[in-house]
Amino acid sequence: MTNLRHRILLHAYVTEKSMDEMERQNKLEFVVDHRATRAEIKSAVEATYSCKVAKVNIKIVRSGKIATVRFTPDFSAEDIGSRAGVF
């Protein structure tokens, strides 16, 4: 599972909109492997950052697949973002 989760989550996706979502809606965005499913992304984020994920939304753009991950209220997206290298 260790190698698998690092192949699913490629890196954090940082834009002004994603920073606003992080502050207001407790969400983070990640660029993920184009073959990854919602369940795989959820388990990879939970295992990597030791948190609970409430919901995963996926959008496909020209550059690849971007997953928007909403965390449960117990966990702060800003804290997880700092561990993910957003700041």
C-alpha angles and dihedrals in degrees: 000000000000095000092039096057091049090053092050099049107052101173144314116281111223124192133139090263093050091049090052091049090050092056100038106030105025093244136138130192125220133185104232138186111281092235096053120113128214092257093050091049091049094051092045093052093045092049096044099046101026095236141115121256119212099188142355123209122186130205126183116216133173093269095050141278123330122196121203108205122197116200128212116261090256091070128056119225089210092059092046090045091056089053090047092054099252093133 
